[in-house]
Amino acid sequence: MFENVQPAPPDPILGLTEAFKADTNPDKINLGVGVYKDANGTTPVLESVKAAEKTLLETEKTKAYLPIDGSPAYSDAIKALLFPASSPVVAEGRAVTLHAPSGTGALRVAGEYLASNHPESRIWMSTPTWPNHAPIFTAAGVAQEAYPYYDAQGQKLDIDAMLAALDGVKAGDVVLLHGCCHNPSGVDPTPEQWVAIADKLAEKKAVALLDFAYQGFGSGIDEDSVGLHTLAEKLPELIVCTSYSKNFSLYNERIGALTFVAPSADAAKAVLSQVKTVIRRMYSNPPAHGAGIVTTILNDASLRARWEVELAAMRERIQSMRSKLATGLDQRSVQLSATGNGFLTTQRGMFSFSGLNKDHVQKLRAEYAIYIVGSGRINVAGITDNNVDRLCDAIAAVTKN
């Protein structure tokens, strides 16, 4: 049966990491996969996480299965992180949160739920979007449409084109939005633009699906939630897929959540029951350890404060590297856009559309062992004080030649 199976092409992002690992150049730089690196080029285990794990080790009494939808304490902690205590969404019981195996798992469960319960719905995605979005919803059997998002010439959100395209959305369609730190562009809507987007979706009777993987990596925990809160205020129905890989640095724990907001508490309970049937036939119930870490931190005032300091430090280091990259390119008389390099500092989160084309990317890899996704998207968190000058020199060489 397996003799004639053909090899699958490597994943465009994770495959890049495999090539990077095989490269013997001691000065190689990986700006591909979306993983945070500290000033030493290491993905750290947060001190708040270590303290939470110590608590879990000392207090854990069982390794029994979690419920299908995960730990109730975890669900409550996540809802409190997403919504203010005064939110009608929480007070009226209109939100239900399920533990999911990572943000990717949350997206796939959402897709399976839509395919099973709302097969007529289409999902609309931004151009560009995270490369795994389309395969996830294709595998779930959800029809897809696209809307324009990024203005490459102006390095900004093309809000007029986006809203015009969303005029084609039908009632019951789902529109996928990035909660903050848009992957891959790093360009987010302003608060005013979030209002315009929410008003458009309300007008079309559409459901927003928010991929919220970077809360706290843009401007802050509350600041990054402006889009979510605007949508929750203006729309009766909402799906939120969250990941805690980045903001808790829990990548290999695969910890995420899936939240549904419904028009009423009864509708929310009905949706929850249907999602549980989806989970039961996919993986039955979720892993416990990552959820235990996040719950312990969020429910302990001291650990929560320590985590927020560590999260701020990660965010500020990324912002610092954005500034140093822009300054370094300016010093070498390199402009990655017609208006200069200022866009590097206004984009948010780990990712930036650098303006480098495929030819530049290929030369950077072949001649300098610098690994970047073919679209020119770079992971700014992979830049350090030790490699930023080499990176700027290499970019200058490939763009000027």
PyMOL commands that set and color helices and strands:
alter all, ss='L'
color gray80, all
select helices_A, chain A and resi 14-22+47-59+72-82+88-91+102-117+133-140+159-168+191-204+223-234+251-253+265-282+289-298+301-331+343-346+358-368+380-382+388-400
alter helices_A, ss='H'
color red, helices_A
select strands_A, chain A and resi 29-30+95-100+122-127+143-148+150-151+156-157+174-178+207-212+238-243+256-261+351-353+370-371+377-379
alter strands_A, ss='S'
color yellow, strands_A
deselect
rebuild
show_as cartoon
